[in-house]
């Protein structure tokens, strides 16, 4: 299905007016991408709207001697964070930003080194130490609890700073980018057909969805048409990825309040789904199956097997919520109100649990799919659990439909030739909407901008934690289950 896509070259004095108009018309800011073409810097703003699928790009070329843009932070909270990222990595300063402090670069990064600049060169020596200026809460009985960045178990690194009185959380601040890997820079110079494996590693538990978003962006750029039957197989792979991750989350949430029996059964089902993935694609995490112009499956799952898995998860969820301790811990805990979720641009199950209607399978469809909206208005841990439960059931039915209606072949390949331009790929990953934008010059990628839904959802976690208690943090954090790697590109 072909979306409506419009591009405009504008002056920087027009950015704010355009942005305000688009946001008023119901568009959302999907990304801001800075570009260094060995000359003047460019900035691209992508706004998207849904039902019907519309995409508007605003491109602004900046004077070489004055790489600044007017800040949109007063219009859009996500814009303010994109601008801080752009300042850190490209040295483009947002004029009028209310809090222009560093976002990506920690204090030990050199002040005048911008790693995404074309002339950045190799990384210089990093300084020792350095402090991050956390906001201090003063008052009688207020104290701080630092957590991380190194955590127990296999969790990725992130630092959390709690300001509390007794056990009540007055403020939580999160510091991320401990695993910033320069992924977007790694795309530069790779062949247009040779970077799907890198896209799969943006966030390891979202391999298929990131590979698909990248492939769609390349195909959009090069004008490659993919048969609906091939898009159907791709959609199936993304649903299989959604299933094994949601199964794990449903168990982990129960485990965080002591109901380990439910977690054990959910992990058993997750393992069953991972083995199914290996049968379908040859890889438990579905890697290597999707690339620009191509999709490859070894076999299709059986609808009966998926039906059985769906029934098991439904029973586990019913037993979990029937437990009075679980229900008590979930209900009313860490509420994220609709207005806050909307202001921060939340996506996926976090947004749907707070009453926001969002799903890229409906908003930016590849093909027509029989999907019904799921959601809740409560915004608490219980809502984020039940939305996952309902998403799992929806995904089971969708996967069965895709299998039943598949025309037969499980491998499709379209030749991908050299070309130039830009393209966008939008996919509903299991955490929410993923956006990839690429620019290609004579068959090689010159710029890739990637936005995982965790980028939008991380700021909502401290908001949900306000006025809760410290022991609820592990449960709340799990109910968001955000990707550090997806955020720390």
C-alpha positions in Angstrom: 0.0 0.0 0.0 1.5 3.3 -1.1 1.4 6.1 1.4 1.1 9.8 0.6 4.6 11.3 0.9 5.4 15.0 0.4 8.8 16.8 0.8 9.5 20.5 1.2 12.8 22.3 1.1 12.4 25.2 3.6 14.4 27.9 5.2 15.2 27.6 8.9 13.0 30.6 9.6 10.0 28.6 8.4 10.6 25.5 10.5 8.5 26.5 13.5 5.6 27.6 11.4 5.5 24.4 9.4 5.9 22.3 12.5 3.1 24.1 14.4 0.8 23.7 11.4 1.5 20.0 11.0 1.1 19.2 14.7 -2.2 21.1 14.7 -3.4 19.0 11.8 -2.8 15.8 13.7 0.7 14.8 12.5 3.3 13.6 15.0 7.0 14.2 14.8 8.5 10.8 13.9 12.2 11.9 13.7 14.7 14.6 13.2 17.8 13.6 11.3 20.9 15.7 10.8 23.1 15.2 7.8 26.7 16.1 7.0 27.4 15.9 3.2 31.0 17.2 3.4 29.6 20.7 3.1 26.7 22.6 4.7 24.8 20.6 7.3 21.2 19.6 6.6 18.3 18.8 8.9 15.3 16.6 8.0 12.1 16.7 10.0 9.7 13.8 9.4 6.1 14.2 10.4 3.6 11.3 10.0 -0.2 11.0 10.3 -2.4 7.9 10.2 -5.6 6.6 8.7 -4.8 7.5 5.9 -1.0 7.1 5.9 0.6 10.4 5.3 4.3 11.5 5.6 5.7 15.0 5.3 9.4 15.7 5.2 10.8 19.2 5.8 14.5 19.6 4.7 16.5 22.6 5.8 20.1 23.4 4.7 22.1 25.3 7.3 24.8 27.9 6.7 28.2 26.4 7.1 29.3 29.2 9.5 26.1 29.1 11.6 24.8 25.5 12.2 21.8 26.4 14.3 18.0 25.8 14.1 15.2 27.3 16.0 14.1 24.9 18.8 10.7 23.2 18.6 10.9 22.1 22.2 8.0 24.5 23.1 5.8 22.7 20.6 6.9 19.1 21.1 8.7 17.3 23.9 10.2 14.7 21.5 11.5 17.5 19.4 13.5 18.9 22.3 15.2 15.5 22.8 15.9 15.0 19.1 17.5 18.5 19.1 19.7 17.7 22.1 20.8 14.5 20.3 21.6 16.5 17.2 23.6 19.0 19.2 25.7 16.2 20.8 26.4 14.2 17.6 26.4 16.9 14.9 27.1 20.1 16.7 23.9 21.8 15.5 22.7 24.1 18.2 18.9 24.5 18.9 18.4 28.2 19.6 15.8 28.8 22.3 15.9 25.3 23.8 14.8 25.5 27.4 17.3 22.8 28.6 20.1 22.4 26.0 22.4 20.3 28.2 23.9 17.1 26.8 21.8 14.1 26.2 23.9 11.4 24.4 27.4 12.5 25.3 28.4 11.8 28.9 30.6 14.2 30.7 33.8 12.5 29.8 33.2 13.0 26.1 35.3 15.9 24.5 33.3 19.1 24.3 34.2 19.9 20.7 34.1 16.5 19.1 30.9 15.6 17.1 31.2 12.0 16.0 28.6 12.2 13.2 30.4 15.0 11.4 32.1 13.9 8.2 35.4 15.3 9.4 35.1 13.8 12.9 38.0 11.5 12.4 38.9 8.8 15.0 37.7 9.1 18.5 40.0 11.3 20.6 41.1 10.5 24.2 38.2 10.7 26.6 38.6 12.5 29.9 38.5 10.8 33.3 35.4 11.1 35.4 32.9 13.9 35.0 29.6 14.4 36.7 26.0 14.4 35.3 24.0 17.3 36.8 21.0 15.5 38.3 18.3 17.8 39.6 18.4 17.8 43.4 15.2 17.7 45.4 15.6 19.5 48.8 13.4 19.2 51.9 13.1 17.6 55.3 13.7 13.8 55.1 14.6 13.8 51.4 17.4 11.5 50.4 18.7 9.9 47.1 19.0 6.3 46.1 21.3 5.7 43.1 20.7 2.5 41.1 23.0 1.3 38.3 24.4 1.7 35.7 25.5 -1.9 36.4 22.6 -4.1 37.4 22.2 -7.6 38.6 21.6 -10.3 36.0 21.7 -9.6 32.3 20.0 -6.3 32.1 21.7 -3.6 30.1 23.3 -0.5 31.8 21.3 2.5 32.8 21.6 4.8 35.8 18.5 5.7 37.9 18.5 8.4 40.6 15.6 8.4 43.0 14.7 11.3 45.3 12.5 9.9 48.1 11.0 10.6 51.4 10.6 7.3 53.3 9.6 5.0 50.5 7.7 7.5 48.4 9.3 8.6 45.2 9.3 12.3 44.7 11.3 12.2 41.5 13.1 9.7 39.3 15.7 10.6 36.7 17.2 8.1 34.3 20.6 8.5 32.6 21.1 6.3 29.5 23.5 6.1 26.6 26.0 3.8 28.4 25.8 1.5 25.4 25.9 4.1 22.6 27.5 2.2 19.7 27.5 4.7 16.8 25.2 2.4 14.9 23.9 5.0 12.5 27.5 5.8 11.5 28.2 2.2 10.8 25.5 2.2 8.1 27.4 4.9 6.1 29.1 3.5 3.1 27.5 0.0 3.2 25.8 -1.3 0.0 22.1 -0.7 0.0 21.5 -4.5 0.0 24.1 -5.3 2.6 23.0 -3.6 5.8 20.0 -5.7 7.0 22.2 -7.7 9.3 23.2 -4.4 11.0 19.6 -3.3 11.3 18.8 -6.7 13.0 21.2 -5.8 15.8 19.8 -2.4 16.6 17.9 -4.1 19.4 18.4 -7.8 19.6 14.9 -8.8 20.6 13.4 -6.8 17.7 15.5 -8.2 14.9 12.7 -8.9 12.4 10.9 -5.6 12.8 14.1 -3.5 12.5 15.2 -5.5 9.5 11.8 -4.9 7.9 11.8 -1.2 8.6 15.3 -0.9 7.1 14.3 -2.9 4.1 11.1 -0.9 3.5 13.2 2.3 3.7 15.7 1.0 1.1 12.8 -0.2 -1.2 11.0 3.1 -0.8 14.2 5.0 -1.8 14.9 2.8 -4.8 11.4 2.4 -6.0 11.3 -1.3 -5.5 7.8 -2.9 -5.6 7.3 -5.9 -3.3 4.5 -8.4 -4.0 1.7 -8.5 -1.4 2.4 -12.2 -0.9 6.0 -11.4 0.1 4.8 -8.6 2.4 2.4 -11.1 4.0 5.3 -13.4 4.9 7.2 -10.5 6.3 4.2 -9.5 8.4 4.1 -13.1 9.7 7.7 -12.9 10.9 7.1 -9.7 12.8 4.1 -11.4 14.5 6.2 -14.4 15.5 8.7 -11.9 17.0 5.9 -10.2 18.9 4.6 -13.5 20.3 7.8 -14.7 21.9 8.5 -11.3 23.5 5.0 -10.8 24.8 5.0 -14.3 26.3 8.2 -13.5 28.2 6.8 -10.2 29.4 3.6 -11.7 30.7 5.6 -14.1 32.7 8.2 -11.6 33.9 5.5 -9.2 35.2 4.0 -12.1 37.2 7.4 -13.1 38.5 8.1 -9.5 39.8 5.2 -9.9 42.3 6.2 -13.4 43.4 4.0 -15.5 41.1 6.9 -17.5 39.7 4.7 -20.4 38.5 3.1 -18.2 35.8 6.6 -17.1 34.7 7.8 -20.7 34.5 5.0 -21.6 32.1 5.4 -18.4 30.0 9.2 -19.1 29.7 8.2 -22.7 28.5 6.0 -21.2 25.9 8.6 -18.6 24.9 11.1 -21.5 24.3 8.5 -23.3 22.2 8.1 -20.1 20.1 11.8 -19.7 19.7 12.1 -23.3 18.5 9.3 -22.6 16.1 11.2 -19.5 14.8 14.2 -21.7 14.2 12.1 -24.1 12.1 10.5 -21.3 10.1 13.7 -19.3 9.4 16.7 -21.2 10.6 17.3 -18.7 13.4 15.7 -18.5 16.9 15.6 -14.7 16.7 14.4 -14.7 13.0 17.6 -13.2 11.7 18.5 -13.5 8.0 15.0 -13.8 6.8 14.2 -10.2 5.7 16.4 -8.0 3.5 15.8 -5.3 0.9 13.9 -6.9 -2.0 13.7 -10.3 -0.3 12.0 -12.5 2.3 13.0 -16.1 2.9 11.2 -18.7 5.1 12.0 -22.4 5.3 8.5 -23.4 6.2 5.3 -22.0 7.6 4.0 -22.7 11.2 0.8 -24.7 11.6 -2.2 -22.7 12.6 -3.2 -25.4 15.1 0.1 -25.1 16.9 -0.4 -21.3 17.3 -4.0 -21.8 18.4 -2.8 -24.1 21.2 -0.2 -21.6 22.3 -2.8 -18.8 22.3 -5.1 -20.9 24.5 -2.3 -21.6 27.0 -1.3 -17.9 27.3 -4.9 -17.0 27.8 -5.3 -19.5 30.6 -2.0 -18.4 32.3 -3.1 -14.7 32.1 -6.5 -15.6 33.6 -4.9 -17.5 36.5 -2.4 -14.7 37.0 -5.0 -12.0 37.4 -7.2 -14.2 39.5 -4.4 -14.2 42.1 -5.4 -11.5 44.7 -1.8 -10.5 45.4 -1.0 -10.0 41.7 -4.2 -8.0 41.2 -3.4 -5.8 44.2 0.1 -5.1 43.1 -0.9 -4.4 39.5 -4.0 -2.3 40.0 -3.4 1.5 40.3 0.4 1.1 40.3 2.5 3.7 38.4 -0.3 5.3 36.4 0.8 7.1 33.2 -2.1 9.5 32.4 -3.3 10.0 28.9 -2.2 13.6 28.7 1.3 12.8 29.7 1.6 9.8 27.4 0.3 11.9 24.5 2.6 14.9 25.3 5.7 12.6 25.3 4.7 10.9 22.1 4.4 7.4 23.7 4.1 4.4 21.4 3.1 0.8 21.5 1.6 -1.0 24.5 2.7 1.9 26.8 0.6 4.3 24.7 -2.4 2.0 24.3 -2.5 1.2 28.0 -2.9 5.0 28.6 -5.8 5.4 26.1 -3.8 6.4 22.9 -4.9 4.7 19.7 -1.7 3.8 17.9 -0.6 0.8 15.9 1.5 1.1 12.7 -0.1 -2.0 11.3 -3.3 0.1 11.0 -1.7 3.6 10.8 1.0 2.8 8.2 -0.1 -0.6 6.7 1.9 -2.7 4.3 -1.1 -4.7 3.4 -4.7 -4.9 4.6 -4.7 -6.9 7.9 -7.7 -8.0 10.0 -6.6 -6.2 13.2 -8.8 -4.7 15.9 -7.5 -2.0 18.2 -6.5 -3.0 21.7 -6.1 -0.7 24.7 -7.1 0.6 28.1 -7.7 3.9 29.7 -6.3 3.1 33.1 -2.6 3.7 32.4 -1.3 1.5 35.3 0.7 -1.7 35.5 -2.5 -3.8 35.2 -3.4 -2.0 31.9 0.1 -2.6 30.5 -0.3 -6.3 31.4 -3.8 -6.6 29.9 -2.8 -4.8 26.7 0.0 -7.3 26.3 -2.4 -10.1 26.9 -4.8 -8.8 24.3 -2.0 -8.0 21.9 -0.9 -11.7 22.2 -4.3 -12.9 21.3 -4.6 -10.5 18.4 -1.2 -11.6 17.1 -2.1 -15.3 17.3 -5.2 -14.7 15.2 -3.3 -12.5 12.7 -0.5 -15.0 12.3 -3.1 -17.8 11.7 -4.8 -15.6 9.1 -1.5 -14.9 7.4 -0.6 -18.6 7.3 -4.1 -19.7 6.1 -4.1 -17.1 3.2 -0.5 -17.5 2.1 -0.5 -18.3 -1.6 2.3 -20.9 -1.3 5.9 -19.9 -2.0 7.9 -19.0 1.1 10.8 -17.2 -0.7 10.6 -14.0 -2.8 13.4 -12.0 -4.2 13.3 -8.9 -6.3 16.6 -7.6 -7.9 17.9 -4.4 -6.2 19.9 -2.2 -8.5 21.9 0.9 -7.8 20.1 4.1 -7.3 19.9 7.3 -5.3 17.4 9.1 -3.1 15.8 8.8 0.3 13.3 6.4 1.8 11.2 5.7 4.9 10.2 2.4 6.5 7.6 2.3 9.3 6.8 -1.0 11.1 4.9 -1.9 14.3 7.5 -3.8 16.3 6.4 -5.6 19.5 7.3 -2.5 21.6 5.7 0.0 19.2 6.3 1.9 16.0 9.8 1.7 14.5 10.9 4.3 11.9 13.9 4.0 9.6 15.0 6.6 7.1 17.8 6.1 4.7 19.6 8.2 2.1 21.4 6.3 -0.8 23.8 7.5 -3.3 24.6 5.3 -6.3 23.8 2.1 -4.4 25.5 2.9 -1.1 23.9 4.2 2.1 25.1 7.7 3.0 22.9 8.2 6.0 20.6 6.1 8.2 18.4 7.5 10.9 16.7 4.9 13.3 14.1 5.5 15.9 13.1 2.6 18.2 9.9 3.1 20.2 11.9 3.1 23.4 13.3 6.5 22.4 9.8 7.9 22.9 8.8 5.8 25.9 11.8 6.1 28.2 10.9 9.6 29.4 7.5 8.3 30.4 8.9 5.9 33.0 9.9 8.6 35.5 6.5 10.2 35.1 4.7 7.0 35.9 6.9 6.5 39.0 6.1 9.8 40.6 4.3 9.4 44.0 4.7 5.6 43.9 7.0 3.7 46.3 10.6 2.5 45.7 9.7 -1.2 45.9 7.3 -0.7 42.9 10.2 0.4 40.6 11.2 -3.1 39.4 7.6 -3.9 38.6 7.0 -0.6 36.9 10.3 -0.9 34.9 9.2 -4.3 33.7 5.8 -3.1 32.8 7.5 -0.6 30.4 10.3 -3.1 29.4 12.2 -0.6 27.3 15.2 -1.3 25.2 18.5 0.3 26.3 20.2 -0.6 23.0 17.3 0.6 20.9 17.6 4.0 22.6 21.4 4.2 22.8 22.1 3.9 19.1 
